[in-house]
Amino acid sequence: MPTFGSPTIPIVRATGVKSTGQCLSVVCARLDAVSVDFVALDFETANSHASSACSVGLVRVRDGRVEDRARWLINPPANHAEFLPFNIKIHGITPDMVTGAKGWAEQLPDLREFIGDDIAVAHNAGFDMGVIRTACAETVTPTPKLRYLCSVQVSRKTYDIASHRLPLAAAAAGFGDFSHHEALADAEACAAIIIDAATRHDANDLPSLAKATGLRVQQLKAIPLKL
């Protein structure tokens, strides 16, 4: 199970997670030509409801190299706070671990600040963007006006592999073993895929990568509130 810092600390700056940080450094080191900027992110949830985010991992990439990493725990909204055994088995986060952690609305400024004006990327971005949209609707907080790109779709246009699940796509990008379903490790794996794909497609920014792969950078839209 993953080990986290105190949930009362809003942001845990991560200089590296065992094996993953080193592997991502290797990927970046051999990709000298790429100059893409973006933020990779990953959420884990307490249950099947999209608003039940219980952790997030973030990786900021500048000029094709990792500039910063962060991860923190999130206390899910009261209406969807149950931790299902299935989810706990996947990510190892339990209810007591998020006691004292910021709720969605309280941590949202930290999330916004880390992403800034960057295009966000996620593996199966529909899930992660759904977490943001639904958690914002659940807590009646403004939905960030994010632009995003899905690394699953990029993987499908880049690698000839049997499955585009994160571990296999990351391996195709040269990213070694990592703690799948630990939010920061997954964000690092996603970042490695985008960096590698940008180099293969000779793309120096994410709009160029999207164009080269026949994709579009999407705009996150809020869920209309029922007043």
C-alpha positions in Angstrom: 0.0 0.0 0.0 1.3 3.5 -0.7 2.5 5.6 2.2 1.5 9.3 2.3 2.6 12.2 4.3 0.3 13.9 6.9 -3.1 14.7 5.3 -3.1 18.0 7.1 -0.3 19.2 4.8 -2.0 20.5 1.6 0.8 19.7 -0.8 3.5 17.1 -0.5 6.3 18.0 -2.9 7.7 14.8 -4.2 11.3 14.6 -5.3 10.7 11.1 -6.5 8.8 8.0 -5.6 10.7 4.7 -5.4 11.6 3.6 -8.9 9.2 5.9 -10.8 11.0 9.2 -10.5 14.3 7.6 -11.6 12.6 5.9 -14.5 11.0 9.1 -15.7 14.4 10.8 -15.5 15.7 8.1 -17.8 12.9 8.7 -20.3 13.5 12.5 -20.2 17.3 12.1 -20.6 17.0 10.2 -23.8 14.5 12.6 -25.4 16.6 15.6 -25.9 14.7 17.1 -28.8 11.2 17.4 -27.2 10.2 20.8 -25.6 6.6 20.2 -24.6 5.0 21.8 -21.5 2.0 20.3 -19.7 0.8 18.9 -16.4 0.0 15.2 -16.0 -2.5 14.3 -13.3 -4.2 11.3 -11.8 -7.1 10.9 -9.3 -8.0 7.9 -7.1 -11.5 7.6 -5.8 -13.1 6.2 -2.6 -16.0 4.6 -4.5 -17.7 4.5 -7.9 -19.0 8.0 -7.6 -16.9 10.4 -9.6 -16.9 13.1 -6.9 -15.3 10.8 -4.3 -11.7 11.8 -5.1 -9.4 10.7 -2.2 -6.0 11.5 -3.7 -4.4 13.3 -6.6 -0.9 13.1 -8.1 0.5 15.9 -10.3 3.6 16.2 -12.5 4.6 19.5 -14.2 6.7 19.1 -17.4 8.7 22.0 -18.8 10.7 21.6 -22.1 10.1 17.9 -22.0 11.5 17.5 -18.5 9.9 17.1 -15.1 10.0 20.4 -13.2 7.8 19.6 -10.2 5.8 16.9 -8.6 3.1 17.0 -6.0 0.5 14.7 -4.3 -2.0 15.0 -1.6 -5.0 13.2 0.0 -8.5 14.5 -0.3 -11.4 14.0 2.0 -14.4 13.0 -0.2 -17.7 14.9 -0.1 -20.0 13.8 2.8 -22.6 12.4 0.4 -20.1 10.1 -1.2 -17.5 9.5 1.5 -17.8 5.7 1.8 -14.6 3.8 1.0 -15.6 0.6 -0.8 -13.4 -2.5 -0.2 -12.9 -2.8 -4.0 -11.4 0.7 -4.2 -9.3 0.3 -1.1 -7.8 -2.9 -2.5 -6.9 -1.0 -5.7 -5.2 2.0 -4.2 -4.6 1.2 -0.5 -6.2 4.4 0.8 -8.5 4.0 3.8 -10.9 6.4 5.6 -8.6 7.1 8.5 -5.9 8.2 6.1 -8.0 11.1 4.8 -9.1 12.2 8.3 -8.0 15.8 8.5 -7.2 16.2 4.8 -8.7 19.1 2.9 -12.1 18.5 1.2 -12.5 19.0 -2.5 -13.4 22.7 -2.3 -10.6 23.5 0.1 -7.9 21.8 -2.0 -9.2 23.1 -5.3 -7.1 26.3 -5.2 -4.0 24.2 -4.8 -5.0 22.1 -7.8 -5.7 25.2 -9.9 -2.3 26.8 -8.8 -0.3 23.7 -9.8 -2.0 23.3 -13.2 -2.0 27.0 -14.0 -2.5 27.7 -17.7 -1.0 24.4 -18.8 -2.9 21.8 -20.8 -3.6 18.9 -18.5 -3.1 15.3 -19.6 -4.4 12.1 -18.0 -4.6 8.4 -18.9 -8.3 7.9 -19.7 -8.9 11.6 -19.2 -12.6 11.2 -19.3 -12.4 9.6 -15.9 -10.1 12.3 -14.3 -11.9 15.2 -15.9 -15.2 13.6 -14.8 -13.8 13.6 -11.2 -13.1 17.4 -11.5 -16.5 18.2 -13.1 -18.5 16.0 -10.7 -16.7 17.0 -7.5 -17.1 20.7 -8.4 -20.8 20.2 -9.0 -21.2 18.2 -5.8 -19.5 20.9 -3.7 -21.0 23.8 -5.7 -17.6 25.2 -6.6 -16.5 26.7 -10.0 -15.2 24.2 -12.5 -11.7 25.1 -13.7 -11.5 26.1 -17.3 -9.0 23.4 -18.2 -7.8 22.3 -21.6 -6.9 18.6 -21.6 -5.6 15.7 -23.7 -6.0 12.0 -23.2 -2.9 9.9 -23.1 -4.9 6.7 -23.9 -5.9 8.2 -27.2 -2.4 9.4 -27.9 -1.1 5.9 -27.1 -3.5 4.4 -29.6 -2.1 6.7 -32.3 1.5 6.0 -31.3 2.1 2.5 -30.2 1.3 -0.9 -31.8 0.6 -2.8 -28.6 -2.1 -5.3 -27.5 -3.6 -3.0 -24.9 -3.3 0.7 -24.1 -3.7 0.3 -20.3 -1.4 2.5 -18.4 1.3 -0.1 -17.5 1.6 -1.3 -21.1 1.5 2.1 -22.7 4.1 3.4 -20.2 6.3 0.4 -20.9 6.1 1.2 -24.6 7.3 4.7 -23.7 10.3 3.3 -21.9 8.9 3.9 -18.4 9.7 1.0 -16.1 7.8 -0.7 -13.3 5.8 1.6 -11.1 3.2 1.5 -8.4 0.1 1.5 -10.5 -2.9 3.2 -8.8 -0.7 5.3 -6.7 -1.7 8.7 -8.0 1.7 10.3 -8.3 3.2 7.2 -9.9 0.3 7.1 -12.4 0.8 10.8 -13.3 4.5 10.2 -13.9 3.7 7.3 -16.2 1.2 9.4 -18.1 3.8 12.2 -18.4 6.3 9.7 -19.8 3.9 8.6 -22.5 3.2 12.2 -23.6 6.9 13.1 -23.7 7.8 10.0 -25.7 4.9 10.4 -28.1 5.7 14.1 -28.7 9.3 13.0 -29.7 8.1 10.3 -32.0 5.6 12.7 -33.7 8.2 15.5 -33.7 5.7 17.8 -31.8 7.0 20.7 -29.7 3.7 21.4 -28.0 0.6 19.6 -27.1 -1.6 21.2 -29.8 0.9 20.0 -32.3 0.9 16.5 -30.8 -2.9 16.4 -30.9 -2.8 17.5 -34.6 -0.2 14.9 -35.5 -2.3 12.1 -33.9 -5.6 13.3 -35.3 -6.9 14.3 -31.9 -8.1 17.5 -30.4 -7.2 19.3 -27.2 -10.5 19.3 -25.3 -12.1 22.0 -23.1 -13.4 20.9 -19.7 -17.0 22.0 -19.2 -19.0 22.3 -16.0 -22.0 20.2 -15.2 -25.0 22.6 -15.2 -26.2 23.0 -11.6 -29.9 22.1 -10.8 -31.1 25.1 -8.8 
